[in-house]
C-alpha cells in the first residue's frame, strides 16, 4: 500500500463528509444525520489504520537488517524520505499535528543513528534533489547548519513556491531559526572592543 496516497484518499473522503454534514446540522432528519455520522466514524477508523501502517513502515526501514554499512545508510535515507512525505501528508490533509510529531520523532532517531555511525547527516544531502518539495524541506532543515550555501537557496525557493502547506512551513521555520541562531553565533564570536571591556570591568 502507498500510505501517502491512502491518507490523501481518506482526506478527500473527509472533505466530502464535512460538505455533507454541515447542511445536516440544522436538519430535522435524524436518520440522515445518523448515517452521515456513521460514515464519519468509518473514515476516522480508516485514517487511523493507514497512519498506523505508515508509522510501521518507517519502523520497518529502521529495523531492517543489512550486510554492509552503506546498505544501512541507504535504508536510513529512504526511511527519512518516507517519513518526510508522511509528515507532510498528515499536516496537509488532516492538520494532524500529533501524527506529524510522531513522525518527527522517527526522523530524530534516523539522524541520531547516522551520527552514531560517524557519517553525521551528510547522507541526507541526496534528498536535497528529491522531486518532493516536502522531502527537500525536511532534509534542508536538518542540513542547513552543515551546508548553508547549498541549503538556504533551496529552502527559500520552497518558501516562495509552496503555499501554506507542510513544505512551506518547514522551510520557513528552518530559515527563521537559522537566521536567528546565526546572528546570535556571530555576536558570540565577536570580541568585545577594548572600551567596552573596560566599561564592564569598571
C-alpha positions in Angstrom: 0.0 0.0 0.0 1.1 3.5 -0.8 0.4 5.1 2.6 0.6 8.7 1.4 -1.9 8.0 -1.3 -4.2 6.2 1.1 -4.1 9.1 3.6 -4.8 11.5 0.7 -7.8 9.4 -0.3 -9.1 9.4 3.2 -8.6 13.2 3.3 -10.7 13.6 0.2 -13.4 11.4 1.7 -13.3 13.6 4.9 -13.8 16.7 2.8 -16.8 15.2 1.2 -18.1 14.1 4.7 -17.9 17.7 6.1 -19.6 19.0 3.0 -22.4 16.6 3.5 -22.6 17.0 7.3 -22.7 20.8 7.5 -26.2 21.1 5.9 -27.4 18.3 8.2 -26.6 20.2 11.4 -29.8 22.2 11.3 -31.8 19.4 9.7 -34.7 17.6 11.5 -33.9 14.4 9.6 -32.2 12.5 12.4 -31.9 9.3 10.3 -29.9 11.1 7.6 -27.7 12.7 10.4 -27.0 9.3 11.9 -26.0 7.9 8.5 -23.6 10.8 7.9 -22.1 10.4 11.4 -21.6 6.7 11.0 -19.8 7.3 7.7 -17.6 9.8 9.6 -16.7 7.2 12.2 -15.7 4.8 9.4 -13.5 7.5 7.8 -11.8 8.2 11.1 -11.1 4.5 11.6 -9.6 4.2 8.1 -7.4 7.2 8.7 -6.0 5.8 11.9 -5.3 2.5 10.2 -3.3 4.0 7.3 -1.4 6.3 9.7 -0.5 3.3 11.8 0.7 1.5 8.7 2.8 4.4 7.7 4.5 4.6 11.1 5.0 0.8 11.0 6.6 1.2 7.5 9.1 3.7 8.9 9.9 1.5 11.8 10.5 -1.5 9.5 13.0 0.5 7.5 14.8 1.4 10.7 14.8 -2.2 11.9 15.9 -3.7 8.5 19.0 -5.9 8.8 21.9 -5.1 6.4 25.1 -6.8 5.4 27.0 -3.5 4.8 27.2 -0.1 6.4 26.4 1.5 3.0 23.1 -0.5 2.8 22.2 0.6 6.3 22.8 4.2 5.4 20.7 3.9 2.2 17.9 2.4 4.3 18.0 5.2 6.8 17.9 7.8 4.0 14.9 6.0 2.5 13.2 6.0 5.9 13.8 9.7 6.3 12.3 10.5 2.8 9.3 8.4 3.6 8.8 10.0 7.0 9.0 13.5 5.5 6.4 12.6 2.9 4.1 11.1 5.5 4.5 14.0 7.9 3.6 16.5 5.2 0.6 14.4 4.2 -0.6 14.3 7.8 -0.1 18.0 8.0 -1.7 19.0 4.7 -4.6 16.5 4.5 -5.6 16.3 8.1 -3.8 19.0 10.2 -2.8 16.1 12.4 -0.2 17.7 14.5 0.1 14.8 16.9 0.7 12.4 14.0 3.2 14.8 12.4 5.0 14.9 15.8 5.2 11.1 16.0 6.8 11.1 12.6 9.3 13.8 13.6 10.5 11.6 16.4 11.4 9.0 13.8 13.4 11.5 11.8 15.3 12.4 15.0 16.0 8.7 15.6 17.3 8.4 12.0 19.6 11.4 12.4 21.0 10.1 15.7 21.6 6.7 14.1 23.5 8.4 11.2 25.5 10.5 13.6 26.3 7.4 15.7 27.7 5.7 12.6 30.1 8.6 12.1 28.5 9.8 8.9 26.9 12.9 10.6 23.9 14.0 8.5 25.8 14.1 5.2 24.0 11.2 3.6 20.7 13.1 3.7 22.1 15.6 1.2 21.0 13.4 -1.6 17.4 14.3 -0.6 18.0 18.0 -1.4 17.4 17.0 -5.1 14.3 14.9 -4.3 11.2 15.5 -6.5 9.0 16.1 -3.5 9.3 19.6 -2.0 8.4 18.4 1.4 11.2 15.9 1.4 13.6 18.7 0.2 12.4 20.9 3.0 12.8 18.4 5.8 16.3 17.4 4.5 17.2 21.1 4.2 16.1 21.8 7.8 18.4 19.1 9.0 21.4 20.2 6.9 21.2 24.0 6.9 23.9 24.4 9.5 26.2 21.9 7.7 25.7 23.2 4.1 24.1 26.6 4.3 25.4 27.8 0.9 23.6 24.9 -0.8 20.6 24.6 1.5 19.5 28.2 2.1 18.6 28.8 -1.6 16.7 25.6 -1.8 14.6 26.4 1.3 14.0 30.0 0.1 12.7 28.6 -3.2 10.4 26.2 -1.4 9.2 29.0 0.9 8.3 31.2 -2.1 6.8 28.5 -4.3 4.8 26.4 -1.9 1.7 28.0 -0.3 0.7 27.4 3.3 1.5 23.7 3.3 3.9 21.5 5.3 6.8 22.1 2.9 6.3 25.9 3.1 6.2 25.9 6.9 9.1 23.6 7.3 11.3 25.8 5.0 10.1 29.0 6.7 10.8 27.9 10.2 14.1 26.3 9.3 15.3 29.6 7.7 13.9 31.7 10.6 15.8 29.5 13.2 19.0 29.5 11.1 18.9 33.3 10.8 18.3 33.8 14.5 20.9 31.3 15.6 23.4 32.6 13.0 23.2 36.2 14.2 23.5 35.0 17.8 26.5 32.9 16.9 28.1 35.8 15.1 27.6 38.0 18.2 29.2 35.4 20.4 32.2 35.1 18.2 32.8 38.9 18.1 35.3 40.0 20.8 34.3 43.0 22.9 36.0 46.2 21.9 38.6 47.5 24.4 36.5 50.3 25.7 33.5 48.0 26.3 35.7 45.6 28.2 36.9 48.5 30.3 33.4 49.7 31.0 32.2 46.2 32.0 35.1 45.8 34.5 34.8 49.2 36.0 
